[in-house]
Amino acid sequence: MSDSQGHPQIPSSQPEFSRRLTLSRIGHDGLTETIKANETEGKALAERLNIPALHALNCRFRIIPEAADHFVLEGVLTAHVALECVITGEIFEDALNESFAVRLVPARRFSEESASDLEAIDEIPYEGNALDLGEIATEQLALLLPAYPRKPGAALENAVDEAPRETAEEAADEAGSRPNPFGALAGLSLPKKKTDLS
């Protein structure tokens, strides 16, 4: 794709961290590859993942070929991130380290049913003649990030309370100023029943 002056244009869908590995490089015995995000990529990934900062991201892959253009990727991911504590609202640093395994399947052979099998290795579709190791590492990092980051040592009593709780005295004063819903009934006198004696 190029603009009106013939300059190449980068597609808007270009991943923030792309490391394409052509299938012809893998060979019958597989391949080991290590990738690392640079500073610019780290900033873009932090924005995509909605975290304060991504200081470092490294991933070491072992690519194992299978039949029919399938590949098993065994990876070890390490990352240094900044997260926001859900309890205190403070920014804190965290180191992540995780191993994983996925199977890369040609998109034309990808099956949603096999991908949803909880007992099987996760399957990811790919297109063309290359695997994007950077995008795979990014997706694994997204899965690894805690949904509710909590700074070590942060307890619930340190929580930032956006709506201050009322004090016991304020609650009592408020209760005293409220009309008693049964007060109106107390003023009513019920008609006396007539009896033979009256």
mmCIF file of the C-alpha atoms, coordinates in Angstrom:
data_MODEL
# 
_entry.id   MODEL 
# 
loop_
_atom_site.group_PDB 
_atom_site.id 
_atom_site.type_symbol 
_atom_site.label_atom_id 
_atom_site.label_alt_id 
_atom_site.label_comp_id 
_atom_site.label_asym_id 
_atom_site.label_entity_id 
_atom_site.label_seq_id 
_atom_site.pdbx_PDB_ins_code 
_atom_site.Cartn_x 
_atom_site.Cartn_y 
_atom_site.Cartn_z 
_atom_site.occupancy 
_atom_site.B_iso_or_equiv 
_atom_site.pdbx_formal_charge 
_atom_site.auth_seq_id 
_atom_site.auth_comp_id 
_atom_site.auth_asym_id 
_atom_site.auth_atom_id 
_atom_site.pdbx_PDB_model_num 
ATOM 1   C CA . MET A 1 1   ? 0.000   0.000   0.000  1.00 0.00 ? 1   MET A CA 1 
ATOM 2   C CA . SER A 1 2   ? 1.339   3.474   -0.866 1.00 0.00 ? 2   SER A CA 1 
ATOM 3   C CA . ASP A 1 3   ? 0.176   7.078   -0.764 1.00 0.00 ? 3   ASP A CA 1 
ATOM 4   C CA . SER A 1 4   ? -0.304  9.446   -3.720 1.00 0.00 ? 4   SER A CA 1 
ATOM 5   C CA . GLN A 1 5   ? 3.446   10.155  -3.808 1.00 0.00 ? 5   GLN A CA 1 
ATOM 6   C CA . GLY A 1 6   ? 4.394   6.492   -3.884 1.00 0.00 ? 6   GLY A CA 1 
ATOM 7   C CA . HIS A 1 7   ? 5.616   6.273   -0.280 1.00 0.00 ? 7   HIS A CA 1 
ATOM 8   C CA . PRO A 1 8   ? 4.760   3.055   1.545  1.00 0.00 ? 8   PRO A CA 1 
ATOM 9   C CA . GLN A 1 9   ? 2.110   3.369   4.244  1.00 0.00 ? 9   GLN A CA 1 
ATOM 10  C CA . ILE A 1 10  ? 2.008   1.309   7.420  1.00 0.00 ? 10  ILE A CA 1 
ATOM 11  C CA . PRO A 1 11  ? -1.399  -0.332  7.916  1.00 0.00 ? 11  PRO A CA 1 
ATOM 12  C CA . SER A 1 12  ? -3.355  1.106   10.845 1.00 0.00 ? 12  SER A CA 1 
ATOM 13  C CA . SER A 1 13  ? -3.678  -2.420  12.231 1.00 0.00 ? 13  SER A CA 1 
ATOM 14  C CA . GLN A 1 14  ? 0.108   -2.782  12.591 1.00 0.00 ? 14  GLN A CA 1 
ATOM 15  C CA . PRO A 1 15  ? 0.823   -4.294  16.026 1.00 0.00 ? 15  PRO A CA 1 
ATOM 16  C CA . GLU A 1 16  ? 2.690   -2.165  18.555 1.00 0.00 ? 16  GLU A CA 1 
ATOM 17  C CA . PHE A 1 17  ? 5.293   -4.923  18.986 1.00 0.00 ? 17  PHE A CA 1 
ATOM 18  C CA . SER A 1 18  ? 5.831   -6.978  15.830 1.00 0.00 ? 18  SER A CA 1 
ATOM 19  C CA . ARG A 1 19  ? 8.537   -9.598  15.304 1.00 0.00 ? 19  ARG A CA 1 
ATOM 20  C CA . ARG A 1 20  ? 7.682   -11.622 12.213 1.00 0.00 ? 20  ARG A CA 1 
ATOM 21  C CA . LEU A 1 21  ? 9.345   -14.983 11.764 1.00 0.00 ? 21  LEU A CA 1 
ATOM 22  C CA . THR A 1 22  ? 9.062   -16.505 8.280  1.00 0.00 ? 22  THR A CA 1 
ATOM 23  C CA . LEU A 1 23  ? 8.116   -20.174 8.247  1.00 0.00 ? 23  LEU A CA 1 
ATOM 24  C CA . SER A 1 24  ? 11.057  -21.035 5.983  1.00 0.00 ? 24  SER A CA 1 
ATOM 25  C CA . ARG A 1 25  ? 13.466  -20.160 8.809  1.00 0.00 ? 25  ARG A CA 1 
ATOM 26  C CA . ILE A 1 26  ? 12.057  -22.743 11.195 1.00 0.00 ? 26  ILE A CA 1 
ATOM 27  C CA . GLY A 1 27  ? 13.267  -25.961 9.564  1.00 0.00 ? 27  GLY A CA 1 
ATOM 28  C CA . HIS A 1 28  ? 12.471  -29.578 10.491 1.00 0.00 ? 28  HIS A CA 1 
ATOM 29  C CA . ASP A 1 29  ? 14.225  -29.472 13.864 1.00 0.00 ? 29  ASP A CA 1 
ATOM 30  C CA . GLY A 1 30  ? 12.564  -26.289 15.063 1.00 0.00 ? 30  GLY A CA 1 
ATOM 31  C CA . LEU A 1 31  ? 14.096  -23.027 16.154 1.00 0.00 ? 31  LEU A CA 1 
ATOM 32  C CA . THR A 1 32  ? 14.832  -21.042 19.292 1.00 0.00 ? 32  THR A CA 1 
ATOM 33  C CA . GLU A 1 33  ? 14.224  -17.299 19.120 1.00 0.00 ? 33  GLU A CA 1 
ATOM 34  C CA . THR A 1 34  ? 14.396  -14.506 21.714 1.00 0.00 ? 34  THR A CA 1 
ATOM 35  C CA . ILE A 1 35  ? 12.628  -11.179 21.245 1.00 0.00 ? 35  ILE A CA 1 
ATOM 36  C CA . LYS A 1 36  ? 12.733  -7.936  23.221 1.00 0.00 ? 36  LYS A CA 1 
ATOM 37  C CA . ALA A 1 37  ? 10.572  -4.800  23.107 1.00 0.00 ? 37  ALA A CA 1 
ATOM 38  C CA . ASN A 1 38  ? 12.356  -1.471  22.727 1.00 0.00 ? 38  ASN A CA 1 
ATOM 39  C CA . GLU A 1 39  ? 11.432  1.711   24.626 1.00 0.00 ? 39  GLU A CA 1 
ATOM 40  C CA . THR A 1 40  ? 9.046   3.028   21.950 1.00 0.00 ? 40  THR A CA 1 
ATOM 41  C CA . GLU A 1 41  ? 7.279   -0.329  21.699 1.00 0.00 ? 41  GLU A CA 1 
ATOM 42  C CA . GLY A 1 42  ? 7.039   -0.539  25.486 1.00 0.00 ? 42  GLY A CA 1 
ATOM 43  C CA . LYS A 1 43  ? 5.254   2.827   25.660 1.00 0.00 ? 43  LYS A CA 1 
ATOM 44  C CA . ALA A 1 44  ? 2.819   1.809   22.918 1.00 0.00 ? 44  ALA A CA 1 
ATOM 45  C CA . LEU A 1 45  ? 2.134   -1.526  24.598 1.00 0.00 ? 45  LEU A CA 1 
ATOM 46  C CA . ALA A 1 46  ? 1.511   0.137   27.973 1.00 0.00 ? 46  ALA A CA 1 
ATOM 47  C CA . GLU A 1 47  ? -1.128  2.308   26.314 1.00 0.00 ? 47  GLU A CA 1 
ATOM 48  C CA . ARG A 1 48  ? -2.713  -0.689  24.591 1.00 0.00 ? 48  ARG A CA 1 
ATOM 49  C CA . LEU A 1 49  ? -2.760  -2.742  27.810 1.00 0.00 ? 49  LEU A CA 1 
ATOM 50  C CA . ASN A 1 50  ? -3.975  0.234   29.873 1.00 0.00 ? 50  ASN A CA 1 
ATOM 51  C CA . ILE A 1 51  ? -1.151  0.109   32.432 1.00 0.00 ? 51  ILE A CA 1 
ATOM 52  C CA . PRO A 1 52  ? 1.010   3.037   33.645 1.00 0.00 ? 52  PRO A CA 1 
ATOM 53  C CA . ALA A 1 53  ? 4.244   1.689   32.120 1.00 0.00 ? 53  ALA A CA 1 
ATOM 54  C CA . LEU A 1 54  ? 5.971   -1.303  30.564 1.00 0.00 ? 54  LEU A CA 1 
ATOM 55  C CA . HIS A 1 55  ? 9.685   -0.991  31.331 1.00 0.00 ? 55  HIS A CA 1 
ATOM 56  C CA . ALA A 1 56  ? 10.822  -4.289  29.802 1.00 0.00 ? 56  ALA A CA 1 
ATOM 57  C CA . LEU A 1 57  ? 9.404   -7.233  27.889 1.00 0.00 ? 57  LEU A CA 1 
ATOM 58  C CA . ASN A 1 58  ? 11.416  -10.278 26.852 1.00 0.00 ? 58  ASN A CA 1 
ATOM 59  C CA . CYS A 1 59  ? 10.200  -13.576 25.506 1.00 0.00 ? 59  CYS A CA 1 
ATOM 60  C CA . ARG A 1 60  ? 12.173  -16.687 24.595 1.00 0.00 ? 60  ARG A CA 1 
ATOM 61  C CA . PHE A 1 61  ? 10.439  -19.038 22.163 1.00 0.00 ? 61  PHE A CA 1 
ATOM 62  C CA . ARG A 1 62  ? 11.038  -22.631 21.190 1.00 0.00 ? 62  ARG A CA 1 
ATOM 63  C CA . ILE A 1 63  ? 9.200   -23.221 17.887 1.00 0.00 ? 63  ILE A CA 1 
ATOM 64  C CA . ILE A 1 64  ? 8.430   -26.870 17.133 1.00 0.00 ? 64  ILE A CA 1 
ATOM 65  C CA . PRO A 1 65  ? 7.000   -27.745 13.681 1.00 0.00 ? 65  PRO A CA 1 
ATOM 66  C CA . GLU A 1 66  ? 4.115   -30.206 13.360 1.00 0.00 ? 66  GLU A CA 1 
ATOM 67  C CA . ALA A 1 67  ? 2.260   -31.619 10.372 1.00 0.00 ? 67  ALA A CA 1 
ATOM 68  C CA . ALA A 1 68  ? 0.091   -29.469 8.090  1.00 0.00 ? 68  ALA A CA 1 
ATOM 69  C CA . ASP A 1 69  ? 1.874   -26.194 8.863  1.00 0.00 ? 69  ASP A CA 1 
ATOM 70  C CA . HIS A 1 70  ? 1.022   -26.384 12.582 1.00 0.00 ? 70  HIS A CA 1 
ATOM 71  C CA . PHE A 1 71  ? 3.598   -25.137 15.091 1.00 0.00 ? 71  PHE A CA 1 
ATOM 72  C CA . VAL A 1 72  ? 3.865   -25.496 18.848 1.00 0.00 ? 72  VAL A CA 1 
ATOM 73  C CA . LEU A 1 73  ? 5.405   -22.482 20.567 1.00 0.00 ? 73  LEU A CA 1 
ATOM 74  C CA . GLU A 1 74  ? 6.827   -22.971 24.027 1.00 0.00 ? 74  GLU A CA 1 
ATOM 75  C CA . GLY A 1 75  ? 7.687   -19.635 25.582 1.00 0.00 ? 75  GLY A CA 1 
ATOM 76  C CA . VAL A 1 76  ? 9.116   -18.047 28.710 1.00 0.00 ? 76  VAL A CA 1 
ATOM 77  C CA . LEU A 1 77  ? 7.989   -14.463 29.171 1.00 0.00 ? 77  LEU A CA 1 
ATOM 78  C CA . THR A 1 78  ? 9.487   -11.926 31.575 1.00 0.00 ? 78  THR A CA 1 
ATOM 79  C CA . ALA A 1 79  ? 8.268   -8.365  32.009 1.00 0.00 ? 79  ALA A CA 1 
ATOM 80  C CA . HIS A 1 80  ? 8.833   -5.373  34.271 1.00 0.00 ? 80  HIS A CA 1 
ATOM 81  C CA . VAL A 1 81  ? 5.652   -3.326  34.568 1.00 0.00 ? 81  VAL A CA 1 
ATOM 82  C CA . ALA A 1 82  ? 4.154   -0.467  36.557 1.00 0.00 ? 82  ALA A CA 1 
ATOM 83  C CA . LEU A 1 83  ? 0.619   -1.081  37.821 1.00 0.00 ? 83  LEU A CA 1 
ATOM 84  C CA . GLU A 1 84  ? -1.978  0.948   39.722 1.00 0.00 ? 84  GLU A CA 1 
ATOM 85  C CA . CYS A 1 85  ? -3.109  -0.557  43.023 1.00 0.00 ? 85  CYS A CA 1 
ATOM 86  C CA . VAL A 1 86  ? -6.892  -0.992  43.137 1.00 0.00 ? 86  VAL A CA 1 
ATOM 87  C CA . ILE A 1 87  ? -6.881  -0.430  46.914 1.00 0.00 ? 87  ILE A CA 1 
ATOM 88  C CA . THR A 1 88  ? -4.658  2.624   47.424 1.00 0.00 ? 88  THR A CA 1 
ATOM 89  C CA . GLY A 1 89  ? -4.497  4.060   43.904 1.00 0.00 ? 89  GLY A CA 1 
ATOM 90  C CA . GLU A 1 90  ? -0.680  4.093   44.129 1.00 0.00 ? 90  GLU A CA 1 
ATOM 91  C CA . ILE A 1 91  ? 1.580   3.176   41.221 1.00 0.00 ? 91  ILE A CA 1 
ATOM 92  C CA . PHE A 1 92  ? 3.894   0.268   42.033 1.00 0.00 ? 92  PHE A CA 1 
ATOM 93  C CA . GLU A 1 93  ? 6.452   -1.829  40.173 1.00 0.00 ? 93  GLU A CA 1 
ATOM 94  C CA . ASP A 1 94  ? 6.025   -5.545  39.519 1.00 0.00 ? 94  ASP A CA 1 
ATOM 95  C CA . ALA A 1 95  ? 8.076   -8.272  37.839 1.00 0.00 ? 95  ALA A CA 1 
ATOM 96  C CA . LEU A 1 96  ? 6.237   -10.956 35.871 1.00 0.00 ? 96  LEU A CA 1 
ATOM 97  C CA . ASN A 1 97  ? 7.617   -14.323 34.809 1.00 0.00 ? 97  ASN A CA 1 
ATOM 98  C CA . GLU A 1 98  ? 5.578   -17.051 33.160 1.00 0.00 ? 98  GLU A CA 1 
ATOM 99  C CA . SER A 1 99  ? 6.011   -20.035 30.862 1.00 0.00 ? 99  SER A CA 1 
ATOM 100 C CA . PHE A 1 100 ? 3.328   -20.936 28.316 1.00 0.00 ? 100 PHE A CA 1 
ATOM 101 C CA . ALA A 1 101 ? 2.617   -23.076 25.275 1.00 0.00 ? 101 ALA A CA 1 
ATOM 102 C CA . VAL A 1 102 ? 0.362   -22.404 22.292 1.00 0.00 ? 102 VAL A CA 1 
ATOM 103 C CA . ARG A 1 103 ? -0.273  -24.056 18.939 1.00 0.00 ? 103 ARG A CA 1 
ATOM 104 C CA . LEU A 1 104 ? -0.240  -21.939 15.784 1.00 0.00 ? 104 LEU A CA 1 
ATOM 105 C CA . VAL A 1 105 ? -2.708  -23.170 13.162 1.00 0.00 ? 105 VAL A CA 1 
ATOM 106 C CA . PRO A 1 106 ? -3.254  -21.864 9.596  1.00 0.00 ? 106 PRO A CA 1 
ATOM 107 C CA . ALA A 1 107 ? -6.376  -19.693 9.646  1.00 0.00 ? 107 ALA A CA 1 
ATOM 108 C CA . ARG A 1 108 ? -8.021  -21.838 6.947  1.00 0.00 ? 108 ARG A CA 1 
ATOM 109 C CA . ARG A 1 109 ? -7.747  -24.879 9.246  1.00 0.00 ? 109 ARG A CA 1 
ATOM 110 C CA . PHE A 1 110 ? -8.556  -23.106 12.508 1.00 0.00 ? 110 PHE A CA 1 
ATOM 111 C CA . SER A 1 111 ? -11.587 -24.481 14.355 1.00 0.00 ? 111 SER A CA 1 
ATOM 112 C CA . GLU A 1 112 ? -13.402 -22.590 17.115 1.00 0.00 ? 112 GLU A CA 1 
ATOM 113 C CA . GLU A 1 113 ? -14.492 -25.937 18.586 1.00 0.00 ? 113 GLU A CA 1 
ATOM 114 C CA . SER A 1 114 ? -10.957 -27.231 19.047 1.00 0.00 ? 114 SER A CA 1 
ATOM 115 C CA . ALA A 1 115 ? -9.819  -23.820 20.319 1.00 0.00 ? 115 ALA A CA 1 
ATOM 116 C CA . SER A 1 116 ? -12.474 -23.934 23.059 1.00 0.00 ? 116 SER A CA 1 
ATOM 117 C CA . ASP A 1 117 ? -11.365 -27.362 24.319 1.00 0.00 ? 117 ASP A CA 1 
ATOM 118 C CA . LEU A 1 118 ? -10.208 -26.626 27.864 1.00 0.00 ? 118 LEU A CA 1 
ATOM 119 C CA . GLU A 1 119 ? -8.104  -29.802 27.987 1.00 0.00 ? 119 GLU A CA 1 
ATOM 120 C CA . ALA A 1 120 ? -6.148  -29.023 24.817 1.00 0.00 ? 120 ALA A CA 1 
ATOM 121 C CA . ILE A 1 121 ? -3.309  -26.577 24.266 1.00 0.00 ? 121 ILE A CA 1 
ATOM 122 C CA . ASP A 1 122 ? -4.519  -23.104 23.235 1.00 0.00 ? 122 ASP A CA 1 
ATOM 123 C CA . GLU A 1 123 ? -4.725  -22.701 19.458 1.00 0.00 ? 123 GLU A CA 1 
ATOM 124 C CA . ILE A 1 124 ? -4.108  -19.402 17.658 1.00 0.00 ? 124 ILE A CA 1 
ATOM 125 C CA . PRO A 1 125 ? -4.749  -18.873 13.929 1.00 0.00 ? 125 PRO A CA 1 
ATOM 126 C CA . TYR A 1 126 ? -2.126  -17.293 11.691 1.00 0.00 ? 126 TYR A CA 1 
ATOM 127 C CA . GLU A 1 127 ? -2.161  -16.140 8.081  1.00 0.00 ? 127 GLU A CA 1 
ATOM 128 C CA . GLY A 1 128 ? 0.475   -16.019 5.380  1.00 0.00 ? 128 GLY A CA 1 
ATOM 129 C CA . ASN A 1 129 ? 4.013   -17.371 5.560  1.00 0.00 ? 129 ASN A CA 1 
ATOM 130 C CA . ALA A 1 130 ? 5.115   -15.855 8.888  1.00 0.00 ? 130 ALA A CA 1 
ATOM 131 C CA . LEU A 1 131 ? 4.389   -16.002 12.614 1.00 0.00 ? 131 LEU A CA 1 
ATOM 132 C CA . ASP A 1 132 ? 4.287   -12.741 14.561 1.00 0.00 ? 132 ASP A CA 1 
ATOM 133 C CA . LEU A 1 133 ? 6.140   -13.610 17.766 1.00 0.00 ? 133 LEU A CA 1 
ATOM 134 C CA . GLY A 1 134 ? 5.769   -10.058 19.079 1.00 0.00 ? 134 GLY A CA 1 
ATOM 135 C CA . GLU A 1 135 ? 1.983   -10.155 18.914 1.00 0.00 ? 135 GLU A CA 1 
ATOM 136 C CA . ILE A 1 136 ? 1.930   -13.609 20.530 1.00 0.00 ? 136 ILE A CA 1 
ATOM 137 C CA . ALA A 1 137 ? 4.106   -12.314 23.391 1.00 0.00 ? 137 ALA A CA 1 
ATOM 138 C CA . THR A 1 138 ? 1.823   -9.290  23.787 1.00 0.00 ? 138 THR A CA 1 
ATOM 139 C CA . GLU A 1 139 ? -1.277  -11.485 24.046 1.00 0.00 ? 139 GLU A CA 1 
ATOM 140 C CA . GLN A 1 140 ? 0.412   -13.676 26.650 1.00 0.00 ? 140 GLN A CA 1 
ATOM 141 C CA . LEU A 1 141 ? 1.397   -10.595 28.660 1.00 0.00 ? 141 LEU A CA 1 
ATOM 142 C CA . ALA A 1 142 ? -2.212  -9.365  28.556 1.00 0.00 ? 142 ALA A CA 1 
ATOM 143 C CA . LEU A 1 143 ? -3.331  -12.719 30.016 1.00 0.00 ? 143 LEU A CA 1 
ATOM 144 C CA . LEU A 1 144 ? -0.635  -12.536 32.685 1.00 0.00 ? 144 LEU A CA 1 
ATOM 145 C CA . LEU A 1 145 ? -1.485  -9.048  33.965 1.00 0.00 ? 145 LEU A CA 1 
ATOM 146 C CA . PRO A 1 146 ? -3.602  -9.128  37.153 1.00 0.00 ? 146 PRO A CA 1 
ATOM 147 C CA . ALA A 1 147 ? -7.195  -7.985  36.695 1.00 0.00 ? 147 ALA A CA 1 
ATOM 148 C CA . TYR A 1 148 ? -7.079  -6.207  40.075 1.00 0.00 ? 148 TYR A CA 1 
ATOM 149 C CA . PRO A 1 149 ? -3.476  -5.153  40.769 1.00 0.00 ? 149 PRO A CA 1 
ATOM 150 C CA . ARG A 1 150 ? -2.693  -4.953  44.481 1.00 0.00 ? 150 ARG A CA 1 
ATOM 151 C CA . LYS A 1 151 ? 0.442   -3.383  45.896 1.00 0.00 ? 151 LYS A CA 1 
ATOM 152 C CA . PRO A 1 152 ? 2.246   -5.743  48.306 1.00 0.00 ? 152 PRO A CA 1 
ATOM 153 C CA . GLY A 1 153 ? 1.174   -4.926  51.864 1.00 0.00 ? 153 GLY A CA 1 
ATOM 154 C CA . ALA A 1 154 ? -1.916  -2.948  50.817 1.00 0.00 ? 154 ALA A CA 1 
ATOM 155 C CA . ALA A 1 155 ? -4.868  -3.873  53.026 1.00 0.00 ? 155 ALA A CA 1 
ATOM 156 C CA . LEU A 1 156 ? -8.525  -3.001  52.658 1.00 0.00 ? 156 LEU A CA 1 
ATOM 157 C CA . GLU A 1 157 ? -8.288  -0.450  55.489 1.00 0.00 ? 157 GLU A CA 1 
ATOM 158 C CA . ASN A 1 158 ? -5.963  1.542   53.213 1.00 0.00 ? 158 ASN A CA 1 
ATOM 159 C CA . ALA A 1 159 ? -8.598  1.737   50.509 1.00 0.00 ? 159 ALA A CA 1 
ATOM 160 C CA . VAL A 1 160 ? -9.331  5.099   48.943 1.00 0.00 ? 160 VAL A CA 1 
ATOM 161 C CA . ASP A 1 161 ? -12.951 5.846   49.863 1.00 0.00 ? 161 ASP A CA 1 
ATOM 162 C CA . GLU A 1 162 ? -14.404 8.175   47.258 1.00 0.00 ? 162 GLU A CA 1 
ATOM 163 C CA . ALA A 1 163 ? -17.678 8.580   49.166 1.00 0.00 ? 163 ALA A CA 1 
ATOM 164 C CA . PRO A 1 164 ? -16.854 9.262   52.858 1.00 0.00 ? 164 PRO A CA 1 
ATOM 165 C CA . ARG A 1 165 ? -18.944 7.256   55.264 1.00 0.00 ? 165 ARG A CA 1 
ATOM 166 C CA . GLU A 1 166 ? -21.069 9.285   57.691 1.00 0.00 ? 166 GLU A CA 1 
ATOM 167 C CA . THR A 1 167 ? -20.104 9.231   61.348 1.00 0.00 ? 167 THR A CA 1 
ATOM 168 C CA . ALA A 1 168 ? -22.288 7.568   63.976 1.00 0.00 ? 168 ALA A CA 1 
ATOM 169 C CA . GLU A 1 169 ? -23.311 11.018  65.333 1.00 0.00 ? 169 GLU A CA 1 
ATOM 170 C CA . GLU A 1 170 ? -24.294 12.230  61.860 1.00 0.00 ? 170 GLU A CA 1 
ATOM 171 C CA . ALA A 1 171 ? -26.342 9.098   61.348 1.00 0.00 ? 171 ALA A CA 1 
ATOM 172 C CA . ALA A 1 172 ? -28.067 9.599   64.716 1.00 0.00 ? 172 ALA A CA 1 
ATOM 173 C CA . ASP A 1 173 ? -28.786 13.279  63.987 1.00 0.00 ? 173 ASP A CA 1 
ATOM 174 C CA . GLU A 1 174 ? -30.185 12.392  60.620 1.00 0.00 ? 174 GLU A CA 1 
ATOM 175 C CA . ALA A 1 175 ? -32.351 9.686   62.142 1.00 0.00 ? 175 ALA A CA 1 
ATOM 176 C CA . GLY A 1 176 ? -33.617 12.175  64.782 1.00 0.00 ? 176 GLY A CA 1 
ATOM 177 C CA . SER A 1 177 ? -34.618 14.714  62.169 1.00 0.00 ? 177 SER A CA 1 
ATOM 178 C CA . ARG A 1 178 ? -36.615 12.208  60.191 1.00 0.00 ? 178 ARG A CA 1 
ATOM 179 C CA . PRO A 1 179 ? -40.333 12.059  60.922 1.00 0.00 ? 179 PRO A CA 1 
ATOM 180 C CA . ASN A 1 180 ? -41.449 8.864   62.588 1.00 0.00 ? 180 ASN A CA 1 
ATOM 181 C CA . PRO A 1 181 ? -43.606 7.055   60.028 1.00 0.00 ? 181 PRO A CA 1 
ATOM 182 C CA . PHE A 1 182 ? -45.830 5.770   62.856 1.00 0.00 ? 182 PHE A CA 1 
ATOM 183 C CA . GLY A 1 183 ? -46.222 9.186   64.469 1.00 0.00 ? 183 GLY A CA 1 
ATOM 184 C CA . ALA A 1 184 ? -49.232 10.065  62.351 1.00 0.00 ? 184 ALA A CA 1 
ATOM 185 C CA . LEU A 1 185 ? -50.981 6.886   63.398 1.00 0.00 ? 185 LEU A CA 1 
ATOM 186 C CA . ALA A 1 186 ? -50.495 7.684   67.074 1.00 0.00 ? 186 ALA A CA 1 
ATOM 187 C CA . GLY A 1 187 ? -52.660 10.797  66.776 1.00 0.00 ? 187 GLY A CA 1 
ATOM 188 C CA . LEU A 1 188 ? -55.591 8.950   65.327 1.00 0.00 ? 188 LEU A CA 1 
ATOM 189 C CA . SER A 1 189 ? -58.297 7.792   67.728 1.00 0.00 ? 189 SER A CA 1 
ATOM 190 C CA . LEU A 1 190 ? -60.232 4.775   66.751 1.00 0.00 ? 190 LEU A CA 1 
ATOM 191 C CA . PRO A 1 191 ? -64.034 5.046   67.058 1.00 0.00 ? 191 PRO A CA 1 
ATOM 192 C CA . LYS A 1 192 ? -65.391 3.273   70.109 1.00 0.00 ? 192 LYS A CA 1 
ATOM 193 C CA . LYS A 1 193 ? -67.581 0.310   69.493 1.00 0.00 ? 193 LYS A CA 1 
ATOM 194 C CA . LYS A 1 194 ? -71.111 0.649   70.760 1.00 0.00 ? 194 LYS A CA 1 
ATOM 195 C CA . THR A 1 195 ? -72.118 -2.029  73.172 1.00 0.00 ? 195 THR A CA 1 
ATOM 196 C CA . ASP A 1 196 ? -75.376 -2.897  74.802 1.00 0.00 ? 196 ASP A CA 1 
ATOM 197 C CA . LEU A 1 197 ? -74.059 -1.390  78.011 1.00 0.00 ? 197 LEU A CA 1 
ATOM 198 C CA . SER A 1 198 ? -73.501 2.087   76.597 1.00 0.00 ? 198 SER A CA 1 
# 
